[in-house]
Amino acid sequence: MPNKKSRYKRRDTSAGRAHVGSYRKGDSVKTLLGPRGGPALARVTEQAKRQAAWRPWLQAHLAADVMAHVCGIVEKDDTLIVFTESAPWSARMRYAVGEIEGTLRHEHPQIRAVTVRVMPKV
């Protein structure tokens, strides 16, 4: 069976694509990782600092076997989100967080809710 001939149509192949031309130099890794790396990188570093601050606090207030299965901690607006590696550990974490929720709200009044989610390790 013969292939169909393609019709001659003018197509703008660059539509929707942004490309870096020769008029603009790319950013170096040093400037991206520096203090003025941009808003996206600043947000990531700030989130990493907050996660690093929450981990010791939770380790001091939760059992070691439960904390061993925590994959990440994110503070977003007025909610603390704790990620665990599986659904059974998520359920155990919900009960553990429920026991210390009063202490958490007393020491960190900006936190209004605590959410536990599953994020499997890769």
QUIDAZI-V222294 format. One record per helix or strand of 2 or more residues. SS is the DSSP state (hx for helix, st for strand). FROM is the first residue (numbers start at 0). LEN is the number of residues. If there is no record, write none. Layout:
ss=SS from=FROM len=LEN
ss=SS from=FROM len=LEN
This chain:
ss=hx from=28 len=5
ss=hx from=38 len=23
ss=hx from=63 len=4
ss=st from=69 len=7
ss=st from=78 len=6
ss=hx from=86 len=21
ss=st from=112 len=6
